[in-house]
Amino acid sequence: MSEKYQVSSSPHVRAKDSTSRVMLYVIIALLPATLFGIYNFGYKALILILVTIASCMASEWIFDKIVHKKNSLPDLSAVVTGLLLALNLPAELPWWEAVIGSVFAIVIVKMMFGGLGQNFMNPALGGRCFLLIAFAADMTNFASAKYEAYSGATPLGMIRNEGLSSVNVMDMLTGQIPGTIGETSVIAILIGAIILILTGVITLRIPASYIITFAVFMFLFGAQRFDITYVVAQLCGGGLMLGAFFMATDYVTSPITPGGQIIFGICCGLLTGIFRCFGANAEGVSFAIILSNLLVPLIEKFTVPRAFGVVKEAKKNE
């Protein structure tokens, strides 16, 4: 009997990790920030996390049923979207608004564009920005009996309005501050980031170029120029760390080329710095990443490496 060869289309070299395995790694990496968020904000945070995850999963399942697509829930991407969205919401947000944001993230941002791998922006960030526009008052309400000293404002808002002396930078580093559920503890986020790096889910190209660019920008153009303490406070405040490691690194909406990833990170850092220094809002991470997502096709166009011999062959034909 003759030996049979299997003929298939590229790619011929395949990774062992499946989509569901990668998503599982992301969920595990998000657990430190999630658990700290529940500890920091109590049962309301837990309820909101469960509501957003359930809403995202239900939205994807119903959409698949309506359009007669294969059930895509096993890839766990809906769970990741729900968890990331919850970590970007204040614990005091009404649950029904979180449901609306979840439906928008899954149906409009993700499934309407073809599902996983086809969306042009991060679904969780898309949902968060939609809620910021639709329910601005609730999305910026961080009032909590536990943090009365901040009067419902985030440390970034306090820094902008009253200066660096109005906040405790050490509290910002450890996470004992108001904010969204998952953004307050830099330490918890960094533990998760280390998990992502060790498992090979992400590289440091995007997070490092993002954070370094932002730090340099704030050092040169921030409200308190050339002040390292001010830069550290800006790095620890808001969703910068969560965005840099968990959302800017999204496979679908970030460049695949090494050089493109660095340029993408620089764009995120510059836009975040511009929004924080000159914008109406003290934050800016979500909009910075989404706008950078829109630049990805252009970035990849100019950073795709040339095939060996193409330039010489072109010159020879001339």
C-alpha positions in Angstrom: 0.0 0.0 0.0 1.4 3.4 -1.0 2.0 6.0 1.7 -0.6 8.7 1.8 0.2 12.3 2.4 -2.2 14.8 3.9 -2.5 18.0 1.8 -3.9 21.1 3.6 -3.8 24.8 3.3 -1.5 26.9 5.4 -0.6 27.4 8.2 1.3 24.2 8.4 3.0 24.9 11.7 0.3 25.0 14.4 0.5 26.0 18.1 -0.6 23.6 20.8 -2.7 26.2 22.6 -6.3 26.5 21.5 -8.4 29.6 21.8 -10.2 28.3 24.9 -6.9 27.5 26.6 -5.6 31.0 25.9 -8.8 32.5 27.2 -8.5 30.3 30.3 -5.0 31.7 30.9 -6.4 35.2 30.7 -9.2 34.4 33.2 -6.7 32.9 35.6 -4.5 36.0 35.2 -7.4 38.3 36.0 -8.3 36.4 39.2 -5.9 38.5 41.5 -7.4 41.8 40.3 -10.9 40.3 40.5 -10.5 38.9 44.0 -8.9 42.1 45.3 -11.8 44.1 43.7 -14.3 42.0 45.6 -12.3 42.5 48.8 -12.1 46.2 48.1 -15.7 46.9 47.2 -17.6 44.1 48.8 -20.6 42.0 47.6 -21.7 44.7 45.1 -18.6 44.0 43.0 -19.2 40.3 43.1 -22.8 40.7 41.9 -21.7 43.0 39.1 -19.0 40.6 37.9 -21.5 37.7 37.9 -24.1 39.8 36.1 -21.8 41.0 33.3 -20.3 37.5 32.7 -23.8 35.9 32.6 -25.1 38.7 30.3 -22.2 38.3 27.9 -22.6 34.6 27.7 -26.4 34.8 27.2 -26.0 37.5 24.5 -23.6 35.4 22.5 -25.7 32.2 22.9 -28.9 34.0 21.8 -27.1 35.6 18.9 -25.7 32.3 17.7 -29.2 30.8 17.9 -30.8 33.6 15.9 -28.3 33.5 13.1 -28.0 29.7 13.2 -24.3 29.7 14.0 -22.4 27.0 16.0 -22.4 27.7 19.7 -19.2 29.7 20.3 -19.4 29.8 24.1 -16.9 27.0 24.6 -14.1 29.3 23.4 -14.5 31.3 26.7 -14.1 34.6 24.9 -17.6 35.8 26.2 -16.5 35.0 29.7 -13.3 37.1 29.3 -15.3 40.0 27.8 -17.8 39.9 30.7 -15.0 39.7 33.3 -13.0 42.5 31.7 -16.1 44.7 31.3 -16.9 44.2 35.0 -13.4 45.1 36.1 -13.8 48.4 34.2 -17.1 49.3 36.0 -17.6 51.1 39.3 -19.1 48.7 41.9 -22.0 51.1 42.5 -23.2 50.9 38.9 -26.9 49.7 38.6 -26.9 46.0 37.5 -29.3 46.7 34.6 -26.8 49.2 33.1 -24.1 46.6 33.3 -26.5 44.2 31.3 -26.9 46.9 28.6 -23.2 47.3 28.4 -22.7 43.6 28.1 -25.2 43.2 25.3 -23.6 46.1 23.4 -20.1 44.6 23.8 -21.1 41.2 22.6 -23.8 41.9 20.0 -22.7 45.2 18.5 -18.9 45.2 18.9 -18.2 41.5 18.5 -20.9 39.4 16.9 -22.1 42.0 14.4 -18.7 42.0 12.9 -18.4 38.3 12.5 -17.5 37.1 16.0 -14.2 36.3 17.6 -11.3 37.4 15.4 -13.4 39.9 13.3 -14.1 42.7 15.7 -12.1 46.0 15.1 -12.1 47.1 18.8 -11.9 45.4 22.1 -15.5 44.4 23.0 -15.1 45.1 26.7 -13.7 48.6 26.1 -16.4 49.2 23.5 -19.0 48.3 26.1 -17.4 50.5 28.7 -17.1 53.5 26.4 -20.8 53.1 25.4 -21.8 53.1 29.1 -19.6 56.2 29.6 -21.5 58.0 26.9 -25.0 56.7 27.8 -24.8 56.8 31.6 -22.0 59.2 32.4 -23.2 60.1 35.9 -23.3 56.5 37.1 -20.1 55.5 35.4 -18.2 58.3 37.2 -19.9 57.7 40.5 -17.3 56.2 42.8 -18.9 57.2 46.1 -18.3 54.7 48.9 -18.5 54.7 52.6 -15.2 53.0 52.7 -13.5 55.9 50.9 -15.2 59.0 52.3 -12.0 61.0 52.1 -12.2 60.9 48.3 -15.8 62.3 48.2 -16.7 59.9 45.4 -13.9 61.1 43.1 -11.0 58.9 41.9 -7.4 59.8 42.9 -6.8 61.0 39.3 -9.7 63.4 39.6 -8.4 64.6 42.9 -4.9 65.2 41.5 -6.3 67.2 38.6 -8.5 69.4 40.7 -6.5 69.7 43.9 -2.9 68.6 43.1 -0.8 65.7 44.1 -0.9 66.6 47.8 -4.6 65.6 47.9 -3.9 61.9 47.5 -1.7 59.2 49.1 0.5 57.6 46.5 1.2 54.5 48.6 -2.6 53.9 48.9 -2.7 54.2 45.1 0.0 51.6 44.8 -1.6 49.1 47.1 -5.1 49.7 45.9 -6.8 51.2 48.9 -8.6 53.7 46.7 -11.9 54.2 44.9 -12.2 53.4 41.2 -13.5 50.7 39.0 -13.6 47.1 40.4 -10.4 45.9 38.8 -8.2 48.9 38.3 -7.2 49.9 41.9 -4.5 47.3 42.8 -1.4 47.7 40.7 0.1 44.8 42.6 -2.7 42.4 41.7 -2.6 43.5 38.1 1.1 42.9 37.9 0.7 39.4 39.3 -1.8 38.7 36.6 0.6 40.2 34.0 3.4 37.9 35.1 1.1 34.9 34.6 0.3 36.1 31.0 4.0 36.5 30.2 5.1 33.2 31.7 2.4 31.3 29.9 3.4 33.0 26.6 0.0 34.7 26.1 1.5 38.1 25.7 5.0 39.7 25.2 6.2 42.9 26.8 6.3 44.8 23.5 2.9 46.5 23.8 2.7 47.0 27.6 6.3 48.2 27.9 6.1 50.7 25.0 2.7 51.9 26.3 3.8 52.5 29.9 7.3 53.9 29.0 5.8 56.3 26.5 3.1 57.5 28.9 5.6 57.9 31.7 7.9 60.0 29.6 5.0 62.1 28.3 3.7 62.9 31.8 7.2 63.6 33.0 7.6 66.2 30.3 4.1 67.6 29.9 2.1 66.7 33.0 0.7 69.2 35.5 3.7 68.7 37.7 6.6 68.4 35.2 9.8 66.5 36.0 8.2 65.1 39.2 8.7 61.4 39.6 6.2 61.1 42.4 3.6 62.6 40.1 4.4 60.2 37.3 4.2 57.2 39.7 0.7 58.4 40.8 -0.4 58.7 37.2 0.9 55.2 36.5 -0.9 53.8 39.5 -4.2 55.7 39.0 -7.0 54.8 36.7 -7.0 51.9 34.3 -3.6 52.3 32.8 -2.0 49.1 34.1 -5.2 47.0 33.5 -5.4 48.4 30.0 -1.8 48.0 29.1 -1.5 44.4 30.0 -5.0 43.0 29.5 -6.7 45.1 26.8 -4.1 46.7 24.6 -2.6 43.2 24.1 -5.8 41.8 22.7 -4.7 39.5 19.8 -7.5 40.6 17.5 -7.3 44.3 17.8 -3.5 44.8 18.1 -0.8 44.4 15.4 0.8 41.0 14.8 4.2 42.4 13.7 6.8 43.0 16.4 7.6 46.5 15.2 3.9 47.3 14.8 3.2 46.2 18.4 5.8 48.7 19.6 4.3 51.5 17.5 0.9 50.6 18.7 2.0 50.8 22.3 3.6 54.2 21.7 0.3 55.4 20.1 -1.6 54.2 23.2 0.8 55.9 25.6 0.8 59.2 23.6 -3.0 59.3 23.4 -3.5 58.5 27.0 -1.1 61.2 28.0 -2.9 63.7 25.8 -6.3 62.8 27.1 -5.1 63.1 30.7 -3.2 66.3 30.3 -5.5 68.2 27.9 -8.8 66.3 27.9 -12.0 67.0 29.9 -11.7 63.6 31.7 -8.9 62.7 34.1 -8.7 59.1 32.7 -8.5 58.4 28.9 -7.2 54.8 28.7 -10.3 53.3 27.1 -10.6 55.9 24.4 -6.8 55.8 23.8 -6.8 52.1 23.2 -9.9 52.1 21.0 -8.5 54.9 18.8 -5.2 53.0 18.5 -7.2 49.9 17.5 -8.5 51.9 14.5 -4.8 52.6 13.5 -3.8 48.9 13.5 -4.5 48.2 9.7 -2.3 51.3 8.9 0.4 50.3 11.3 0.5 46.7 10.0 0.7 48.0 6.4 4.0 49.7 7.0 5.5 47.2 9.4 4.9 43.9 7.5 8.4 42.5 6.7 9.3 42.2 3.0 9.7 38.7 1.6 13.3 37.8 0.9 14.3 38.7 -2.6 11.3 40.8 -3.5 13.1 44.1 -3.7 16.0 42.7 -5.8 13.6 41.0 -8.1 11.6 44.2 -8.6 14.8 46.2 -9.4 15.9 43.4 -11.8 12.7 43.7 -13.7 13.1 47.4 -14.1 
